[in-house]
Amino acid sequence: MSSVPPAESTAAGSPPWRDALKVYLEPATLRMLALGFSAGLPLLLVLGTLSFRLREAGIDRATIGYLSWVGLAYGFKWVWAPLVDRLPLPPLTTLLGRRRGWLLLAQGMVIAGLVGMAVNDPRQGLTPMIWCALLVAFGSATQDIALDAFRIESAETRKQAALAAAYQTGYRLAMIWAGAGVLWVAAWAEVAPAAAAVGAAAGAAYQNGAWKTAYLVMAGSMFVGVLTVLLSPEPAKRSLSAPRNAAEWLRDVLVEPFADFIRRYKWQAVLILSLIAIYRISDVVMGIMANPFYVDMGFTKDEVATVSKIYGVVMTLVGAFVGGVLSMRLGVMRVLMLGAVLSAASNLLFAWLASRGHDLTALIAVVSADNLAGGIASAAFIAYLSSLTNISYSATQYALFSSLMLLLPKFIAGYSGVFVDAYGYSTFFYATALLGVPVLVLVALASRTLAAGPDSGKS
């Protein structure tokens, strides 16, 4: 009988602990650490960190929620993923190869957009900021498409969990840098220390020059990825049959990647896609209001940055490492369930924090637990998505999965500011935790269908 076929391993067939750990020192894994940093940097700069900046500038919560729809660019990247998968970019493809050429182009777009966000003041009008944020989001989504294919094609199936863990570690480090580091730089660059903007005083503490410096530093940080792309080898070229006409090319590029997925998984494709669509819904919906929440609770940029930079980094590294190793030892689906439980539970801690007010110790505990849960869940989820792809269509199929992962959550997140205005932060955090309950049901159903089935698509 057919089944959902992520690459599940059992303890009996798993490698020794030493071999499982040694993979983290291999060049392909270390490259994914740096490229994961490049991939993770832009996300918060157009979502979470931007929401902190806008709230401090006096922008209302409802508007901030709606502006999170800029992130829908990530939810529609499957539309242009077939072009990234197959279309050459002369002269970049000639000089670097198809994967690295697209990576370099995408990183250039991100850098240009971040510079634009740096020089614009949201108090003078949001339109220029929105267009620059869209450029960052489009470039970042394009980088994700090319990078996911680069990762999947860079190692055999059994090493994908380790590559995913390294990628996730780099990604989370970048999110800490783009979430905490940018706040620290902005605080350091202020002409005079500014108190957090609260209530009627919102916007009074805002200094655009400090944020300009911070976003320019973030643009410069993207060169970690640029340098890695220039120094990395291109994955082995796949032989692609030349289309005989335009209609055949369109079928191969646009139709076949999706048809291949349906053929391999049949009716279970609905279960797989449903799980992918909502697995991260608790985190994504809650995340849009996290930084406005910190501002409204009276936490300063220095406090939020310090807590995220110290405790967040440590727990993120632990979570990604644990998630990757446990996925190799115990199997992806078990860790996927663990990550789903922890992600929903961590949102309940934010509801508790809302009742504490300005409590730095409580903030440390909540941020630590949230980052640990996120690291475990993300490492397992990336490995799960990778196991579903056919290497012949790796960029397109992975883009479909990761786009679907974000589409519904980011759409719902657009109304998060309106919900908080109506019901308050505590109710909002409880509601986002409840969004995780259907995820547990779908992971359980997917796990039950793991008895013998079609191959994982790694052909």
C-alpha positions in Angstrom: 0.0 0.0 0.0 1.1 3.6 -0.6 2.0 6.0 2.1 3.5 9.3 3.0 7.2 8.6 2.6 9.5 10.9 4.3 12.9 9.4 4.9 12.1 7.8 8.3 14.9 5.9 10.0 14.6 3.6 12.9 17.1 3.1 15.7 18.0 -0.3 14.3 19.2 1.1 11.0 20.6 4.4 12.2 24.3 5.2 12.0 26.6 5.3 15.1 26.5 8.5 17.1 30.1 9.4 16.1 29.2 9.1 12.4 26.0 11.1 12.9 27.9 13.9 14.5 30.9 13.8 12.1 28.7 15.0 9.2 28.5 18.4 10.8 32.2 19.0 10.0 31.9 18.2 6.3 32.4 21.0 3.8 28.9 20.8 2.4 27.4 21.1 5.9 29.6 24.1 6.8 28.6 25.8 3.5 25.0 25.4 4.4 25.7 27.1 7.7 26.9 30.2 5.9 24.2 30.1 3.2 21.6 29.5 5.9 22.7 32.8 7.4 22.2 34.6 4.1 18.8 33.0 3.7 17.6 33.9 7.3 18.8 37.5 7.3 16.1 39.2 5.2 13.0 37.6 6.7 12.8 39.6 10.0 14.0 42.8 8.3 10.7 42.9 6.3 8.5 41.3 9.0 9.4 41.1 12.7 12.2 43.8 13.0 10.3 46.1 10.7 7.3 45.8 12.9 9.4 46.9 15.9 10.7 49.9 13.9 7.2 50.9 12.7 5.6 50.6 16.1 8.4 52.7 17.6 7.7 55.3 14.8 4.1 55.5 15.9 2.5 53.3 13.2 -0.7 51.6 14.5 -0.9 47.9 15.1 -3.6 47.2 12.5 -1.4 48.8 9.8 1.6 46.8 10.9 -0.5 43.6 10.7 -1.6 44.4 7.2 2.0 45.3 6.1 3.0 41.8 7.1 1.4 40.7 3.8 4.6 41.8 2.2 5.7 38.3 3.3 3.2 36.7 1.0 6.0 36.9 -1.6 7.4 33.8 0.1 4.0 32.1 -0.2 3.9 32.6 -4.0 7.5 31.7 -4.9 6.4 28.5 -6.5 5.1 30.7 -9.4 8.6 31.6 -10.5 10.4 28.6 -9.1 10.2 26.7 -12.4 12.2 29.5 -14.0 14.8 29.4 -11.3 15.0 25.6 -11.7 15.6 25.6 -15.4 16.3 29.1 -16.9 19.9 30.0 -17.4 21.2 33.5 -16.5 23.9 34.5 -19.0 26.6 35.4 -18.1 26.1 34.3 -14.5 25.2 30.7 -15.4 28.3 30.5 -17.6 30.6 31.8 -14.9 29.1 30.2 -11.8 26.5 27.6 -12.8 22.7 27.7 -12.7 22.3 27.4 -8.9 25.1 29.8 -7.9 24.1 32.3 -10.6 20.6 32.6 -9.3 21.8 32.8 -5.7 24.1 35.7 -6.6 21.3 37.6 -8.4 18.9 37.1 -5.6 21.4 38.3 -3.0 22.0 41.4 -5.0 18.3 42.2 -4.9 18.1 41.7 -1.2 21.1 44.1 -0.6 19.5 46.7 -2.9 16.2 46.5 -1.1 17.8 46.7 2.4 19.7 49.9 1.4 16.4 51.4 0.2 14.7 50.5 3.5 17.6 52.1 5.3 17.4 55.5 3.6 13.6 55.8 3.9 11.7 57.3 6.9 8.3 55.6 7.6 7.0 58.8 9.2 7.3 60.6 5.9 5.2 57.9 4.1 5.1 54.2 4.0 4.9 53.7 0.2 8.7 53.8 -0.5 9.4 51.5 2.4 6.8 49.0 1.2 8.3 48.9 -2.3 11.8 48.3 -0.9 10.5 45.7 1.5 8.8 44.0 -1.5 12.1 43.9 -3.4 13.8 42.4 -0.3 11.0 39.8 0.0 11.1 38.9 -3.7 14.9 38.6 -3.7 14.9 36.6 -0.5 12.2 34.2 -1.8 14.2 33.7 -5.0 17.3 33.0 -3.0 15.4 30.4 -1.0 14.3 28.7 -4.2 17.9 28.4 -5.5 19.3 27.6 -2.1 16.9 24.8 -1.4 17.8 23.2 -4.7 21.5 23.8 -4.0 21.2 22.0 -0.6 19.2 19.1 -1.8 21.6 18.5 -4.7 24.7 18.8 -2.6 24.4 15.6 -0.5 22.8 12.2 -0.4 19.5 11.6 1.2 20.8 10.3 4.6 22.8 13.5 5.1 19.9 15.8 4.4 18.8 16.1 8.0 22.3 17.2 9.0 22.4 19.7 6.1 19.0 20.9 7.2 20.2 21.3 10.8 23.3 23.3 9.6 21.1 25.4 7.4 18.6 26.0 10.2 21.4 26.9 12.6 22.7 29.5 10.1 19.2 30.7 9.4 18.4 31.1 13.1 21.7 32.9 13.8 20.8 35.3 11.0 17.3 35.8 12.5 18.9 36.6 15.8 21.3 39.1 14.1 18.4 40.6 12.1 16.1 40.6 15.2 18.5 41.3 18.1 21.6 42.6 16.3 19.7 45.2 14.4 18.1 46.5 17.6 21.5 46.6 19.3 23.0 48.5 16.4 20.0 50.9 16.3 20.3 51.5 20.0 24.1 52.1 19.8 23.6 54.5 16.9 21.0 56.7 18.7 22.2 60.3 19.3 20.9 60.0 22.9 19.4 57.0 24.7 15.7 56.8 23.9 13.1 55.3 26.1 10.7 52.7 24.6 7.7 54.3 23.0 4.5 53.4 24.9 0.9 54.4 24.6 0.4 58.1 23.7 4.1 58.6 23.5 4.5 56.3 20.6 6.8 57.7 18.0 8.5 60.2 20.4 11.6 58.0 20.9 12.0 57.2 17.2 15.3 58.1 15.5 15.4 57.3 11.9 19.2 57.9 11.6 19.8 55.1 14.0 17.6 52.7 12.0 19.4 53.8 8.8 22.7 52.7 10.3 21.2 49.4 11.5 19.7 48.5 8.1 22.9 49.4 6.3 24.8 47.1 8.6 22.3 44.4 7.7 22.8 45.0 4.0 26.6 44.6 4.5 26.0 41.3 6.4 24.5 39.8 3.3 28.1 39.5 1.9 28.6 36.4 4.1 26.3 34.7 1.6 27.8 36.4 -1.4 31.3 35.3 -0.5 30.1 31.7 0.2 28.4 31.5 -3.2 31.6 32.7 -5.0 33.8 30.2 -3.1 31.4 27.2 -3.3 31.4 24.5 -6.0 28.4 24.2 -8.2 26.5 20.9 -7.6 26.9 18.2 -10.2 25.0 19.2 -13.4 21.9 17.2 -14.1 21.3 16.1 -17.7 18.1 17.7 -18.9 16.4 16.6 -22.1 16.1 19.5 -24.6 12.5 20.4 -25.3 11.4 20.1 -28.9 9.2 23.1 -28.9 7.7 25.8 -26.6 4.7 23.7 -25.5 7.0 20.9 -24.4 9.2 23.3 -22.5 6.2 24.8 -20.7 5.0 21.3 -19.8 8.4 20.2 -18.5 9.0 23.4 -16.5 5.5 24.3 -15.2 3.4 21.2 -15.3 5.6 18.2 -14.8 7.0 19.1 -11.3 3.5 19.2 -9.9 2.2 16.2 -11.9 5.2 14.2 -10.6 4.3 14.9 -7.0 0.7 13.9 -7.5 1.7 10.7 -9.4 4.0 9.6 -6.6 1.7 10.3 -3.6 -1.8 10.0 -5.1 -4.5 10.7 -2.6 -2.0 11.1 0.2 -0.8 14.3 -1.5 -3.8 16.0 0.2 -2.6 14.9 3.6 1.0 15.9 2.9 0.0 19.4 1.6 -2.4 20.0 4.4 0.3 19.2 7.0 2.8 21.5 5.2 0.2 24.3 5.0 -0.3 24.6 8.7 2.8 23.1 10.4 4.3 26.5 11.4 1.0 28.4 11.7 1.3 29.0 15.5 4.8 30.6 15.1 4.1 32.6 12.0 0.9 34.2 13.1 2.2 35.0 16.6 5.5 36.3 15.3 4.1 39.4 13.6 2.9 40.8 16.9 5.9 39.8 19.0 8.0 42.9 18.5 5.0 45.4 18.9 4.2 43.4 22.0 7.8 44.0 23.4 7.4 47.7 22.6 4.0 48.0 24.3 5.3 46.1 27.4 8.0 48.8 27.8 11.0 46.7 26.8 13.8 48.7 25.3 15.8 47.8 22.1 18.8 47.0 24.3 16.8 44.7 26.5 15.1 42.8 23.6 18.4 42.6 21.7 20.4 41.4 24.7 17.9 38.7 25.6 17.6 37.4 22.0 21.4 37.7 21.4 22.5 35.7 24.4 19.7 33.3 25.4 18.0 33.2 22.0 21.2 32.2 20.2 22.2 29.5 22.7 18.8 27.9 22.7 18.4 28.2 18.9 21.7 26.4 18.4 20.7 23.7 20.9 17.3 23.3 19.2 18.6 23.0 15.7 21.4 20.6 16.7 19.1 18.4 18.8 16.5 18.4 16.0 19.0 17.4 13.4 20.6 14.6 15.5 17.3 13.3 16.7 15.9 13.2 13.2 18.8 11.0 12.1 18.6 8.7 15.1 14.8 8.5 15.8 13.3 9.5 12.5 11.8 12.7 11.1 8.2 12.1 12.0 8.8 11.6 15.7 10.8 14.8 15.9 8.2 16.5 13.8 5.5 15.7 16.4 7.8 16.9 19.2 8.4 20.2 17.4 4.7 20.7 16.8 3.9 20.2 20.5 6.7 22.5 21.7 5.9 25.3 19.2 2.2 25.5 20.3 3.2 25.3 24.0 5.7 28.1 23.7 2.9 30.5 22.6 1.2 29.9 25.9 4.3 31.3 27.6 3.8 34.6 25.8 0.3 34.8 27.2 1.9 34.3 30.6 4.4 37.0 29.9 1.6 39.4 28.9 0.3 39.2 32.5 3.8 40.0 33.9 4.3 43.4 32.3 7.9 44.6 32.1 9.6 41.5 33.6 13.1 40.9 32.2 13.5 37.5 33.9 10.3 36.3 32.4 11.3 37.6 29.0 14.5 35.6 29.2 12.6 32.4 30.1 10.0 32.8 27.3 12.5 33.8 24.6 14.7 30.8 25.5 11.9 28.3 25.4 10.5 29.7 22.1 13.9 29.5 20.4 14.5 26.0 21.6 11.1 24.9 20.3 11.6 26.7 17.0 15.0 25.2 16.4 13.8 21.6 16.9 10.6 22.0 14.8 12.4 23.7 11.9 15.3 21.2 11.6 12.8 18.3 11.5 10.4 20.1 9.1 13.2 21.0 6.6 14.3 17.4 6.6 10.7 16.3 6.0 10.2 18.7 3.1 13.5 17.7 1.5 12.5 14.0 1.7 9.4 14.7 -0.4 11.2 16.2 -3.4 12.2 14.5 -6.6 15.8 15.7 -7.4 14.8 16.2 -11.1 12.5 19.0 -9.9 14.1 19.9 -6.6 13.8 23.7 -6.8 10.2 23.8 -8.0 8.9 21.1 -5.7 10.6 22.4 -2.6 9.5 26.0 -3.5 5.9 24.6 -3.7 6.2 23.0 -0.2 7.9 26.0 1.5 5.5 28.4 -0.2 2.5 26.5 1.0 4.0 26.4 4.5 3.8 30.2 4.6 0.8 31.1 2.5 -2.1 30.5 4.9 -0.2 31.5 8.1 0.9 34.8 6.6 -2.5 35.7 5.3 -4.1 35.1 8.7 -1.2 37.0 10.3 -2.2 40.1 8.4 -5.2 40.4 10.8 -3.2 39.9 13.9 -3.0 43.6 14.7 -6.8 44.0 14.4 -7.3 40.9 16.7 -4.9 42.4 19.4 -6.7 45.7 19.3 -10.0 43.9 19.8 -9.1 41.2 22.4 -5.7 42.0 23.8 -2.3 40.3 23.7 -3.1 37.4 26.1 -6.1 36.2 24.2 -4.2 36.5 21.0 -1.4 34.3 22.2 -3.8 31.7 23.5 -5.6 31.7 20.1 -2.3 31.1 18.3 -1.5 28.2 20.6 -4.9 26.6 19.7 -4.0 26.9 16.0 -1.4 24.2 16.6 -3.9 21.6 17.6 -4.8 20.6 14.0 -1.1 20.2 13.3 -0.8 17.5 15.9 -3.7 15.6 14.3 -2.1 15.8 10.8 1.3 14.7 12.0 -0.3 11.7 13.8 -2.2 10.8 10.6 0.9 11.1 8.5 2.9 9.0 10.9 0.3 6.2 10.7 0.7 5.9 7.0 4.4 5.3 7.1 4.3 1.6 6.6 5.8 0.5 3.2 5.1 2.9 0.4 6.5 4.6 -2.7 10.1 5.7 -2.6 10.9 9.1 -1.2 11.4 10.7 -4.6 15.1 11.0 -4.3 15.7 9.6 -7.7 
